[in-house]
Amino acid sequence: GVGDVYGTPSKPDAGEPIGVEGLAEIARAVSIPVVAIGGIRPDNAAAAIRAGASGVAVISAVVGAPDPEAAARRLREAVERATRNP
């Protein structure tokens, strides 16, 4: 995984987030799939995909959600939309 993209409560000692700009730079520099991690949520997952990530990895966005199933569904939908409409 590449990150911490946005900052995450599950890894408070991860250092400064790289942001979508850093994610995009890494995705362009490597020839392997990039999975974005760190602070990924349904409202920002699409930006990570558009920045070049092949996928996203999450913890807090699902585990910390009041309805984990609905949160996972929203994440999947956001990634699918971004993949279809870059």
N, CA, C and O of each residue as an XYZ file, in Angstrom:
344
protein
N       0.811     -1.182      0.000
C       0.000      0.000      0.000
C       0.861      1.255      0.000
O       1.982      1.256      0.508
N       0.329      2.306     -0.567
C       1.005      3.603     -0.617
C       0.229      4.583      0.246
O      -0.972      4.773      0.059
N       0.903      5.187      1.168
C       0.246      6.155      2.039
C       1.138      6.457      3.210
O       2.325      6.138      3.276
N       0.613      6.952      3.914
C      -0.642      7.475      4.406
C      -1.066      8.652      3.518
O      -0.420      9.700      3.492
N      -2.174      8.444      2.791
C      -2.605      9.447      1.823
C      -3.212     10.661      2.508
O      -2.794     11.790      2.248
N      -4.196     10.445      3.384
C      -4.932     11.559      3.979
C      -4.710     11.747      5.480
O      -5.147     12.757      6.032
N      -4.069     10.839      6.134
C      -3.992     10.866      7.595
C      -5.031      9.907      8.136
O      -6.144      9.826      7.615
N      -4.672      9.187      9.172
C      -5.570      8.152      9.667
C      -5.482      8.006     11.174
O      -4.390      8.077     11.739
N      -6.612      7.803     11.830
C      -6.582      7.592     13.276
C      -6.011      6.231     13.663
O      -5.596      6.048     14.807
N      -5.979      5.272     12.737
C      -5.476      3.945     13.082
C      -3.952      3.869     13.099
O      -3.395      2.914     13.640
N      -3.271      4.847     12.523
C      -1.798      4.894     12.526
C      -1.340      6.320     12.851
O      -0.836      7.021     11.974
N      -1.512      6.751     14.105
C      -1.194      8.142     14.451
C       0.288      8.502     14.299
O       0.626      9.682     14.203
N       1.163      7.514     14.277
C       2.597      7.784     14.152
C       3.104      7.606     12.717
O       4.307      7.460     12.499
N       2.201      7.617     11.750
C       2.580      7.354     10.359
C       3.331      8.501      9.699
O       3.898      8.324      8.621
N       3.344      9.652     10.314
C       4.032     10.787      9.704
C       3.083     11.636      8.896
O       1.868     11.443      8.929
N       3.651     12.577      8.170
C       2.865     13.528      7.375
C       2.207     12.822      6.187
O       2.884     12.095      5.459
N       0.902     13.019      5.975
C       0.238     12.413      4.819
C       0.852     12.897      3.502
O       1.296     14.040      3.396
N       0.871     12.017      2.512
C       1.453     12.374      1.214
C       0.453     13.087      0.310
O       0.853     13.744     -0.651
N      -0.833     12.968      0.600
C      -1.859     13.611     -0.218
C      -2.012     12.941     -1.571
O      -1.241     12.052     -1.931
N      -3.019     13.380     -2.315
C      -3.244     12.783     -3.635
C      -2.135     13.144     -4.605
O      -1.869     12.399     -5.549
N      -1.484     14.279     -4.383
C      -0.362     14.651     -5.257
C       0.793     13.667     -5.092
O       1.378     13.218     -6.078
N       1.117     13.334     -3.848
C       2.175     12.357     -3.592
C       1.810     10.984     -4.116
O       2.650     10.275     -4.671
N       0.551     10.614     -3.938
C       0.065      9.338     -4.464
C       0.214      9.295     -5.978
O       0.685      8.299     -6.526
N      -0.180     10.360     -6.654
C      -0.075     10.419     -8.117
C       1.378     10.321     -8.568
O       1.682      9.641     -9.549
N       2.260     10.989     -7.866
C       3.681     10.954     -8.214
C       4.229      9.536     -8.109
O       4.960      9.082     -8.989
N       3.879      8.844     -7.040
C       4.346      7.466     -6.855
C       3.741      6.555     -7.919
O       4.445      5.728     -8.498
N       2.450      6.700     -8.180
C       1.783      5.853     -9.179
C       2.422      6.003    -10.558
O       2.549      5.026    -11.296
N       2.822      7.222    -10.902
C       3.481      7.446    -12.206
C       4.894      6.861    -12.234
O       5.390      6.491    -13.298
N       5.538      6.777    -11.078
C       6.945      6.378    -11.027
C       7.166      4.869    -11.002
O       8.282      4.407    -11.238
N       6.126      4.099    -10.721
C       6.301      2.653    -10.601
C       5.502      1.925    -11.674
O       4.561      2.472    -12.250
N       5.894      0.688    -11.929
C       5.204     -0.096    -12.958
C       4.384     -1.228    -12.347
O       4.031     -2.185    -13.035
N       4.086     -1.119    -11.069
C       3.261     -2.110    -10.388
C       1.996     -1.432     -9.874
O       1.971     -0.211     -9.722
N       0.954     -2.202     -9.606
C      -0.272     -1.593     -9.077
C      -0.024     -0.910     -7.736
O       0.765     -1.380     -6.916
N      -0.704      0.190     -7.536
C      -0.596      0.981     -6.312
C      -1.941      0.924     -5.595
O      -2.986      1.162     -6.199
N      -1.905      0.607     -4.307
C      -3.109      0.593     -3.483
C      -2.983      1.712     -2.463
O      -2.044      1.734     -1.667
N      -3.929      2.640     -2.488
C      -3.906      3.788     -1.578
C      -4.408      3.373     -0.202
O      -5.386      2.634     -0.087
N      -3.736      3.850      0.841
C      -4.130      3.547      2.213
C      -3.889      4.779      3.074
O      -3.001      5.587      2.802
N      -4.683      4.899      4.096
C      -4.497      5.990      5.055
C      -5.537      7.076      4.923
O      -5.399      7.980      4.099
N      -6.580      6.994      5.732
C      -7.614      8.020      5.726
C      -8.572      7.933      4.559
O      -9.287      8.893      4.271
N      -8.600      6.799      3.883
C      -9.498      6.626      2.740
C     -10.926      6.452      3.259
O     -11.191      5.646      4.151
N     -11.834      7.231      2.675
C     -13.254      7.194      3.036
C     -14.079      7.220      1.749
O     -13.537      7.465      0.671
N     -15.380      6.971      1.857
C     -16.204      7.022      0.637
C     -16.125      8.366     -0.090
O     -16.229      8.407     -1.316
N     -15.945      9.452      0.641
C     -15.929     10.771     -0.004
C     -14.591     11.136     -0.635
O     -14.514     12.135     -1.351
N     -13.523     10.352     -0.391
C     -12.239     10.685     -1.014
C     -11.611      9.509     -1.772
O     -10.541      9.654     -2.363
N     -12.266      8.360     -1.755
C     -11.722      7.179     -2.436
C     -11.583      7.411     -3.938
O     -10.600      6.982     -4.542
N     -12.554      8.082     -4.540
C     -12.503      8.324     -5.987
C     -11.296      9.170     -6.362
O     -10.674      8.935     -7.398
N     -10.960     10.146     -5.536
C      -9.790     10.988     -5.822
C      -8.517     10.153     -5.818
O      -7.613     10.397     -6.618
N      -8.439      9.174     -4.927
C      -7.266      8.294     -4.886
C      -7.179      7.458     -6.162
O      -6.091      7.263     -6.704
N      -8.309      6.971     -6.634
C      -8.327      6.198     -7.883
C      -7.929      7.090     -9.057
O      -7.118      6.695     -9.894
N      -8.497      8.285     -9.117
C      -8.155      9.208    -10.210
C      -6.684      9.619    -10.164
O      -6.111      9.973    -11.194
N      -6.067      9.575     -8.979
C      -4.649      9.920     -8.851
C      -3.745      8.789     -9.327
O      -2.531      8.968     -9.430
N      -4.328      7.626     -9.618
C      -3.532      6.532    -10.153
C      -3.545      5.258     -9.345
O      -2.927      4.272     -9.747
N      -4.234      5.247     -8.210
C      -4.310      4.017     -7.418
C      -5.161      2.982     -8.145
O      -6.168      3.317     -8.770
N      -4.749      1.740     -8.056
C      -5.524      0.641     -8.633
C      -6.654      0.228     -7.707
O      -7.645     -0.363     -8.138
N      -6.493      0.545     -6.434
C      -7.487      0.193     -5.434
C      -7.208      0.943     -4.154
O      -6.263      1.729     -4.070
N      -8.042      0.694     -3.155
C      -7.880      1.337     -1.854
C      -7.937      0.280     -0.764
O      -8.556     -0.772     -0.931
N      -7.286      0.572      0.348
C      -7.339     -0.280      1.535
C      -7.801      0.590      2.692
O      -7.348      1.724      2.847
N      -8.696      0.058      3.494
C      -9.263      0.845      4.587
C      -9.323      0.031      5.870
O      -9.323     -1.200      5.851
N      -9.375      0.747      6.973
C      -9.666      0.142      8.276
C     -10.792      0.944      8.912
O     -11.927      0.477      9.009
N     -10.461      2.156      9.342
C     -11.394      2.986     10.105
C     -12.681      3.294      9.357
O     -13.745      3.370      9.971
N     -12.604      3.470      8.052
C     -13.792      3.840      7.276
C     -14.879      2.777      7.358
O     -16.062      3.090      7.224
N     -14.494      1.537      7.574
C     -15.472      0.459      7.685
C     -15.651      0.044      9.142
O     -16.774      0.013      9.645
N     -14.564     -0.271      9.812
C     -14.641     -0.758     11.188
C     -15.221      0.291     12.129
O     -15.945     -0.048     13.065
N     -14.912      1.549     11.891
C     -15.384      2.618     12.758
C     -16.734      3.189     12.372
O     -17.229      4.101     13.034
N     -17.335      2.673     11.320
C     -18.626      3.194     10.850
C     -19.771      2.609     11.669
O     -19.697      1.461     12.107
N     -20.826      3.388     11.878
C     -21.992      2.863     12.587
C     -22.610      1.656     11.869
O     -23.135      0.744     12.509
N     -22.539      1.664     10.537
C     -23.045      0.556      9.726
C     -21.922      0.126      8.779
O     -21.830      0.625      7.657
N     -21.063     -0.805      9.232
C     -19.914     -1.211      8.416
C     -20.290     -1.735      7.029
O     -19.579     -1.487      6.056
N     -21.397     -2.453      6.940
C     -21.804     -2.979      5.634
C     -22.131     -1.845      4.664
O     -21.716     -1.876      3.505
N     -22.864     -0.858      5.131
C     -23.201      0.286      4.277
C     -21.951      1.076      3.911
O     -21.826      1.553      2.783
N     -21.026      1.218      4.854
C     -19.781      1.941      4.580
C     -18.965      1.219      3.513
O     -18.424      1.852      2.607
N     -18.878     -0.098      3.619
C     -18.142     -0.878      2.616
C     -18.807     -0.753      1.250
O     -18.124     -0.659      0.230
N     -20.120     -0.751      1.228
C     -20.853     -0.601     -0.028
C     -20.568      0.761     -0.658
O     -20.319      0.849     -1.860
N     -20.604      1.827      0.153
C     -20.324      3.173     -0.378
C     -18.896      3.264     -0.919
O     -18.665      3.887     -1.956
N     -17.949      2.653     -0.232
C     -16.563      2.645     -0.715
C     -16.462      1.931     -2.056
O     -15.852      2.439     -2.997
N     -17.059      0.758     -2.134
C     -17.018     -0.004     -3.389
C     -17.642      0.793     -4.527
O     -17.094      0.848     -5.627
N     -18.780      1.405     -4.260
C     -19.450      2.199     -5.292
C     -18.599      3.385     -5.736
O     -18.534      3.692     -6.927
N     -17.948      4.049     -4.789
C     -17.091      5.194     -5.133
C     -15.930      4.755     -6.014
O     -15.597      5.424     -6.991
N     -15.314      3.628     -5.665
C     -14.189      3.118     -6.457
C     -14.672      2.687     -7.839
O     -14.017      2.977     -8.840
N     -15.797      2.005     -7.903
C     -16.320      1.568     -9.199
C     -16.661      2.756    -10.094
O     -16.359      2.735    -11.287
N     -17.287      3.790     -9.533
C     -17.614      4.986    -10.329
C     -16.346      5.646    -10.861
O     -16.283      6.031    -12.028
N     -15.335      5.777    -10.001
C     -14.083      6.421    -10.417
C     -13.363      5.594    -11.472
O     -12.713      6.146    -12.359
N     -13.474      4.283    -11.380
C     -12.829      3.403    -12.351
C     -13.518      3.501    -13.710
O     -12.860      3.472    -14.750
N     -14.837      3.617    -13.695
C     -15.592      3.740    -14.950
C     -15.467      5.126    -15.568
O     -15.472      5.268    -16.791
N     -15.356      6.151    -14.723
C     -15.323      7.547    -15.185
C     -14.110      8.274    -14.618
O     -14.256      9.113    -13.729
N     -12.923      7.966    -15.114
C     -11.710      8.588    -14.538
C     -11.647     10.091    -14.693
O     -10.683     10.717    -14.252
